[in-house]
Amino acid sequence: MSKYRTKNIDRTAEVLKALGHPNRLRIFSRLVGCCEKGVTYDSCNGLCPCVGELGKDLDIAASTLSHHVNELRRAGLIHMERKGQKIECWVDKKVLEDISGFFAELNN
């Protein structure tokens, strides 16, 4: 196994570990496809939510939501940026491409 592939496996394991909790997977799923940097959230039209709105209807405490969001950020799955009183977050599309590429490579 090449060094590149080992590094890729280590990185993919870190990402999958972050997604291994049901609430983190739910939060991440909400962000995928709807949120890119610079897109602002409007709860009426479903664009990119700020951190406080991600936990809506998940039935988790704000501190737990914060923990899950920080785990996703630490794993490089999402990015966050403060805009006034709100913290916007978005998915790093490169990570999705990397994960997809990893599994595609396993198939070859």
C-alpha positions, 0 to 999 in steps of 0.5 A: 500500500502506498504512502498516499493511500495510507494517508488517504485512509487515515484522513477518510477514517477521521472524516467517517468517525466524525460522521459516525454519530447520528446527530452529526450525520443529521447536521451534516446532511442538512448542510450538504447541497444547500450551503456554500460559502457566502450563502446566507440563511433564510428559514423561509427558503432553506438556504445555509443555516447559522449554527443556532438553527442547525439543531432545530427539531433535533431535540438536543441541547445547545451545548450538545449541538455546539459539540457536534458542530465543532467535531464536524469542523475539527474533521474539516467537514464544515467551515464556520464564519462569524457574521455579526451575531450569527455564525454561518457554516457551510460544507467543504465540497472538497471533502465530499469529493475526497470521500467519493474518490476514496470509495471509487478507488477501492472499487478499482 
